Amino acid sequence: MKKQIVKNSQPDMPPLGALQKELKRERYRRRFRRLLRSTVNALIVVAAVAALVATLVLPVLQIAGTSMEPSLCDGDIVLLVKTNHMDTGDLCAFYYSNKILIKRIIAGPGD
């Protein structure tokens, strides 16, 4: 009777230290990717909130023209605060004929 020699079709297993090192590397990669993904998501949310605040609550305008010359020069950047309460001497910005106009309030109702 002939003996059959059965060869192991699987290669030898790597040592335990090499497996632990590879597992540690894979865990590090997974943590890095998770951190990168959460950072990018946070930046997207912050950019979206900043865009909403800039357009709805605190619009930013650039002065074009010299009509407000001692106070505001051509090219100045102005941060506006939307409010319903205005006093004499405040600046008011509004849209008129697709242009943004900035005017100083010289009198209120009843003045």
C-alpha positions in Angstrom: 0.0 0.0 0.0 1.3 3.4 -1.0 1.3 6.3 1.5 -0.2 9.4 0.2 1.6 12.6 1.1 -0.8 15.4 1.7 0.7 18.8 1.4 -0.8 21.6 3.3 -2.4 24.0 0.8 -2.2 26.9 3.2 1.0 28.8 3.6 2.6 28.9 7.0 0.8 31.3 9.4 2.8 34.4 10.2 4.0 34.8 13.8 1.7 36.2 16.4 3.8 39.4 16.8 3.4 40.2 13.1 -0.4 39.6 13.3 -0.6 41.9 16.3 1.4 44.6 14.5 -0.8 44.4 11.4 -4.0 44.5 13.6 -2.6 47.6 15.3 -1.9 49.3 11.9 -5.4 48.5 10.7 -7.0 50.0 13.8 -4.9 53.1 13.4 -6.0 53.5 9.8 -9.6 53.0 10.8 -9.3 55.6 13.6 -7.6 58.1 11.2 -10.2 57.7 8.5 -13.0 58.2 11.1 -11.3 61.3 12.5 -10.8 62.7 9.0 -14.4 62.1 8.0 -15.8 63.7 11.2 -13.4 66.7 10.7 -14.6 67.2 7.1 -18.2 66.9 8.2 -17.7 69.4 10.9 -16.1 71.9 8.5 -19.0 71.5 6.1 -21.5 72.2 8.8 -19.5 75.2 10.0 -19.3 76.6 6.5 -23.0 76.1 5.9 -23.9 77.9 9.2 -21.5 80.7 8.5 -23.1 81.2 5.0 -26.6 81.3 6.5 -25.6 83.7 9.2 -23.8 85.9 6.7 -26.8 86.1 4.4 -29.8 86.1 6.8 -28.5 87.8 10.0 -25.3 89.7 9.4 -24.9 90.7 5.7 -21.5 92.0 4.6 -21.4 94.7 2.0 -18.7 96.6 0.2 -19.1 100.3 -0.2 -19.2 101.5 -3.9 -19.1 105.2 -4.4 -18.2 108.3 -2.5 -21.6 109.5 -1.3 -20.8 108.7 2.4 -17.3 110.1 2.1 -16.1 111.2 5.5 -17.7 108.2 7.2 -17.4 105.5 4.6 -14.9 105.5 1.8 -15.1 103.7 -1.6 -14.1 100.0 -1.1 -14.8 99.9 2.7 -16.4 96.7 3.9 -19.5 97.0 6.2 -21.1 94.4 8.5 -24.8 95.1 8.8 -27.0 94.0 11.7 -30.7 93.5 10.8 -33.0 95.2 13.2 -36.3 97.1 13.2 -35.2 99.8 15.6 -33.3 102.7 14.1 -32.3 106.1 15.6 -31.3 109.4 14.1 -27.7 109.2 12.8 -27.7 105.4 12.2 -26.9 104.0 8.7 -29.5 102.1 6.9 -29.0 99.8 3.9 -31.7 98.7 1.5 -32.2 97.3 -2.0 -33.5 99.7 -4.7 -33.6 98.8 -8.4 -31.3 95.8 -7.8 -28.7 98.1 -6.1 -27.8 98.2 -2.4 -28.1 101.8 -1.1 -26.7 103.0 2.3 -28.2 106.1 3.7 -27.9 108.0 7.0 -31.1 108.5 9.0 -31.5 112.2 9.6 -35.0 112.1 11.1 -37.4 109.6 12.6 -41.2 109.5 12.5 -42.6 112.6 14.1 -39.3 114.6 13.9 
